[in-house]
Amino acid sequence: MDETPQAPEELDVIWTRLFYDPESGQVVHMNTLVSPHGAGLDQKRIDQEAKSLEDAVAQRYEKTLKSVDISDEKILTRTLESNTAFKVDPETGQLVFEEVEATE
């Protein structure tokens, strides 16, 4: 009988990378790199994962995109709130939030 490996109970977020349109700032892709809690990843592995992600995104989208890494947990949590929209300011590369009305 095959056993399904158990997922770790906790994960550590290494970073979240947002890919955005350099003209409008619209975020078109978001990916989070994680590792099992306490295991960590060495820089070589992080660089490999980043390169693989960049290659995959480049193949998927016709337009050249820019990216920004987010590691602040409070900012990451805010991107998941249903009443918050976000984009990247193309001039500064900073994430910009705006409140939106809930739809029913």
Beta strands, then each sheet from edge to edge (+ up, - down):
strand 1: 11-20
strand 2: 27-36
strand 3: 66-70
strand 4: 84-88
strand 5: 95-99
sheet 1: 2+ 1- 3+
sheet 2: 4+ 5-
end
